[in-house]
Amino acid sequence: MSDKLADLAGPGVGTYTDVADALPDDYRSVLTPRETMQALYAVKDHIEKGLCEALNLMMVQVPLIVDRDSGVNDMLDRDGSRTPVEFPCGLGLESPIPAQVVQAATKWKRMALKTFDCGIDEGICTDMRAVRKDYFLDHDHSAYVDQWDWEKVISQEQRSLSYLQGTVRNIWKVLVSAEELALDMFPQLDDPRYPRLPEELKFIHAEEILEMYPDLPRKQRETRLLQEYPAVFIYGIGWPLADGYPHEMRAADYDDWVSDTVSDEGRPMHGLNGDILVWNPVTCRRHELSSMGVRVTAESLIRQLEMSGQMDLLETPYHQAIVKDEIPLSIGGGIGQSRVYMLLLRKAHLGEVSVTVWPKQLHEISAAHNIRLLQ
């Protein structure tokens, strides 16, 4: 059980010895840095337009910094281990604004639905940038985060597992079509070593995965699952499973992971959220692309805050807006941009598609594996 508990600690491989072992030994980038940027921006434009069309969204501006006291910043989990960058903002102010760099725009987006006057089945999409300083920096986790963060107004009747699954299918079609675009631009990407994305992904509850692999910690369960199904949507993430542990820790105040649901086979389950994961044939590892979910109601918010021991958060403006039904019911998620580019452009390292800081050890390990990081 200690392995399972440690597995909830957060993303990243864990040590640079492990990173060196994980990176491919025979790697050579299919595209040059110039070709990579050409493909990247074509894919970026295609996905943004595709998401807006498939989900009925509009592109909007999104904050990089927020007021700490607004409660809008995303804490990523519920154990307080990953804290945002914070600084006093406002030259000459007697009381500077306690500003934070966003870790994700999850909460801001839901409030923005009201700002942009979105009705049911209408929503927003953002080209979001964030900083997550408490990540272990490896080849697929960086301190710099870029995401398509999206949010959409839904009705009470749409707060269901079937609606969540339909939304996931629409997003998946956009990602598959983006891969086709990249292959058309650069046919050399169509390498037999790197199979194309499947047309459909597998939906499976976290409880079912635990039953399949009861002796494995979460990441190893996901790895085993992806060797059988190369693209999956795992739902019900955050609710304690039969072994007493959640599949993964989730923040208590955005995705709904407590609501009762029923699986396709008729089994009682919990949770209206989940992740898209794929098998990355370049790194031969699990590769998370997106996290999303139906958002909390006043009732599920209070229940999740109680379970996580965070009832004090109810005093912030964001949480009060949910309790008072001042912001709409919604569904939303984040799709990792660099993660998508890395997968579709057959890259072994996030540093080949985004520019950020990496530790000296990782630069040396990458160079030894013929990986050229952007600087």
FISE-59133 format. One record per residue (C-alpha): residue in one letter; x, y, z. Coordinates in steps of 0.1 Angstrom, whole numbers, padded with zeros to 4 digits, always signed. Example, Ala and Ser with C-alpha at 12.3 -4.5 7.8 and 13.67 -1.06 7.14 Angstrom:
BEGIN
a+0123-0045+0078 s+0137-0011+0071 
END
This chain:
BEGIN
m+0000+0000+0000 s+0029+0024+0006 d+0037+0022-0032 k+0001+0032-0039 l+0003+0061-0015 a+0036+0073-0030 d+0020+0071-0064 l-0004+0099-0055 a+0024+0123-0049 g+0023+0140-0083 p+0036+0138-0118 g+0071+0131-0130 v+0094+0101-0133 g+0111+0107-0099 t+0149+0106-0104 y+0172+0115-0133 t+0186+0080-0133 d+0150+0068-0141 v+0147+0095-0168 a+0179+0083-0185 d+0166+0047-0184 a+0132+0058-0198 l+0145+0078-0228 p+0149+0059-0261 d+0185+0049-0270 d+0180+0049-0307 y+0162+0082-0310 r+0165+0106-0340 s+0139+0134-0345 v+0119+0129-0376 l+0116+0166-0382 t+0141+0194-0380 p+0136+0223-0356 r+0123+0244-0385 e+0099+0217-0397 t+0088+0211-0361 m+0077+0247-0358 q+0059+0247-0391 a+0040+0216-0382 l+0034+0227-0346 y+0016+0260-0356 a-0004+0242-0383 v-0016+0217-0357 k-0022+0244-0332 d-0045+0264-0355 h-0063+0232-0367 i-0070+0221-0331 e-0082+0255-0319 k-0106+0258-0349 g-0117+0222-0345 l-0124+0224-0308 c-0145+0256-0313 e-0165+0239-0341 a-0169+0205-0324 l-0179+0219-0290 n-0195+0253-0300 l-0168+0274-0283 m-0153+0308-0290 m-0117+0318-0284 v-0112+0343-0255 q-0083+0359-0236 v-0072+0342-0204 p-0053+0356-0174 l-0017+0347-0166 i-0019+0362-0131 v-0048+0364-0106 d-0055+0379-0072 r-0046+0354-0046 d-0076+0362-0025 s-0101+0356-0053 g-0098+0318-0049 v-0096+0315-0086 n-0062+0299-0089 d-0060+0262-0094 m-0043+0242-0066 l-0041+0211-0089 d-0046+0187-0060 r-0060+0187-0025 d-0029+0180-0003 g-0014+0214-0007 s+0019+0201-0022 r+0019+0222-0053 t+0017+0259-0046 p+0016+0288-0071 v+0043+0314-0077 e+0032+0345-0057 f+0045+0381-0057 p+0033+0415-0046 c+0021+0435-0076 g+0016+0472-0081 l+0044+0498-0078 g+0035+0526-0054 l+0005+0509-0039 e+0003+0512-0001 s-0011+0476-0002 p+0003+0458-0032 i-0020+0432-0049 p-0011+0396-0037 a-0008+0382-0072 q-0003+0346-0082 v+0008+0331-0115 v-0020+0307-0126 q-0014+0270-0124 a-0044+0264-0146 a-0074+0284-0156 t-0100+0259-0144 k-0119+0281-0120 w-0115+0313-0140 k-0131+0298-0170 r-0163+0289-0152 m-0167+0324-0140 a-0158+0337-0175 l-0188+0319-0190 k-0210+0345-0173 t-0187+0373-0184 f-0190+0363-0221 d-0228+0357-0218 c-0226+0320-0228 g-0259+0301-0229 i-0265+0264-0227 d-0244+0245-0252 e-0221+0275-0257 g-0186+0280-0243 i-0151+0294-0245 c-0116+0281-0254 t-0083+0297-0243 d-0047+0296-0253 m-0036+0292-0217 r-0001+0296-0202 a+0008+0287-0167 v+0037+0280-0143 r+0038+0248-0121 k+0070+0252-0101 d+0066+0221-0080 y+0068+0195-0108 f+0097+0171-0111 l+0112+0182-0144 d+0116+0153-0168 h+0110+0147-0205 d+0072+0150-0203 h+0067+0174-0173 s+0079+0210-0173 a+0074+0241-0151 y+0060+0259-0182 v+0025+0247-0191 d+0005+0255-0223 q-0030+0242-0226 w-0062+0246-0246 d-0084+0253-0215 w-0120+0252-0225 e-0154+0255-0207 k-0190+0251-0218 v-0224+0258-0202 i-0246+0228-0197 s-0280+0220-0183 q-0288+0200-0152 e-0299+0171-0175 q-0265+0172-0193 r-0246+0165-0160 s-0243+0128-0170 l-0217+0102-0179 s-0231+0098-0214 y-0228+0136-0220 l-0192+0135-0208 q-0184+0105-0230 g-0199+0123-0261 t-0178+0154-0254 v-0147+0132-0251 r-0154+0116-0284 n-0158+0149-0301 i-0124+0161-0287 w-0108+0128-0298 k-0120+0133-0334 v-0103+0167-0335 l-0070+0152-0322 v-0071+0124-0348 s-0077+0149-0376 a-0048+0170-0364 e-0025+0140-0367 e-0038+0135-0403 l-0029+0171-0410 a+0006+0167-0397 l+0011+0135-0417 d-0001+0153-0449 m+0024+0181-0443 f+0053+0159-0435 p+0048+0123-0448 q+0080+0112-0430 l+0060+0113-0398 d+0041+0082-0410 d+0068+0059-0397 p+0058+0022-0391 r+0075+0024-0357 y+0049+0050-0346 p+0013+0037-0352 r-0014+0063-0359 l-0039+0072-0333 p-0069+0048-0332 e-0102+0061-0345 e-0119+0053-0311 l-0107+0053-0276 k-0116+0030-0247 f-0138+0043-0219 i-0131+0026-0185 h-0137+0035-0148 a-0108+0038-0124 e-0125+0011-0102 e-0125-0013-0132 i-0087-0008-0137 l-0081-0015-0100 e-0100-0048-0104 m-0079-0057-0134 y-0045-0049-0117 p-0052-0049-0080 d-0015-0052-0070 l-0002-0024-0091 p+0001+0013-0082 r-0018+0038-0104 k+0008+0046-0130 q+0017+0010-0135 r-0020+0002-0138 e-0023+0028-0165 t+0008+0015-0183 r-0005-0020-0184 l-0039-0008-0196 l-0024+0012-0224 q-0005-0018-0237 e-0039-0034-0243 y-0058-0003-0253 p-0035+0024-0268 a-0059+0053-0262 v-0082+0054-0232 f-0105+0077-0212 i-0103+0069-0175 y-0132+0083-0156 g-0141+0085-0119 i-0108+0100-0107 g-0108+0114-0072 w-0133+0091-0054 p-0117+0065-0030 l-0117+0031-0047 a-0121-0003-0032 d-0085-0003-0018 g-0092+0030+0000 y-0072+0052-0023 p-0084+0074-0052 h-0070+0066-0086 e-0053+0100-0083 m-0057+0131-0061 r-0080+0157-0076 a-0088+0192-0064 a-0121+0194-0045 d-0135+0225-0062 y-0137+0220-0099 d-0144+0185-0113 d-0172+0165-0097 w-0158+0132-0085 v-0185+0123-0059 s-0217+0122-0079 d-0233+0088-0084 t-0231+0074-0119 v-0237+0040-0136 s-0212+0023-0158 d-0221+0011-0193 e-0225-0024-0177 g-0250-0010-0152 r-0226-0009-0122 p-0230+0018-0096 m-0199+0042-0098 h-0188+0077-0088 g-0175+0106-0107 l-0182+0127-0138 n-0146+0135-0147 g-0116+0118-0163 d-0084+0118-0183 i-0074+0110-0219 l-0042+0089-0219 v-0024+0073-0248 w+0005+0050-0254 n+0035+0070-0267 p+0054+0048-0291 v+0084+0071-0291 t+0090+0070-0253 c+0072+0037-0248 r+0054+0053-0218 r+0019+0064-0207 h+0012+0099-0221 e-0016+0121-0206 l-0032+0145-0231 s-0062+0159-0213 s-0081+0162-0180 m-0117+0172-0180 g-0150+0168-0162 v-0185+0180-0154 r-0180+0207-0128 v-0192+0207-0092 t-0226+0219-0081 a-0231+0236-0047 e-0240+0202-0032 s-0210+0183-0047 l-0186+0211-0039 i-0195+0211-0002 r-0193+0173-0001 q-0158+0173-0017 l-0145+0200+0005 e-0157+0181+0035 m-0140+0149+0023 s-0107+0168+0017 g-0108+0189+0049 q-0109+0222+0030 m-0142+0238+0042 d-0124+0271+0048 l-0123+0276+0010 l-0160+0283+0010 e-0153+0318+0021 t-0136+0328-0013 p-0156+0347-0040 y-0153+0318-0064 h-0167+0292-0040 q-0194+0315-0029 a-0205+0320-0065 i-0210+0283-0068 v-0229+0279-0035 k-0252+0308-0045 d-0257+0295-0080 e-0243+0327-0094 i-0223+0310-0122 p-0236+0284-0146 l-0234+0247-0146 s-0206+0236-0169 i-0182+0210-0183 g-0146+0218-0191 g-0111+0206-0193 g-0075+0213-0204 i-0057+0197-0233 g-0019+0199-0230 q-0006+0217-0261 s+0031+0206-0259 r+0020+0171-0249 v-0001+0169-0281 y+0027+0183-0303 m+0052+0159-0287 l+0029+0129-0296 l+0018+0139-0331 l+0053+0151-0342 r+0070+0119-0328 k+0091+0137-0302 a+0108+0122-0272 h+0109+0153-0250 l+0087+0183-0243 g+0118+0205-0248 e+0117+0198-0285 v+0084+0216-0289 s+0085+0242-0261 v+0111+0266-0247 t+0115+0266-0209 v+0141+0259-0182 w+0155+0224-0176 p+0181+0213-0151 k+0216+0207-0162 q+0213+0170-0156 l+0184+0168-0180 h+0203+0187-0207 e+0231+0162-0204 i+0209+0132-0204 s+0190+0145-0234 a+0221+0152-0254 a+0233+0117-0246 h+0201+0104-0262 n+0204+0126-0293 i+0176+0148-0281 r+0180+0185-0292 l+0162+0208-0267 l+0150+0243-0278 q+0167+0271-0260 
END
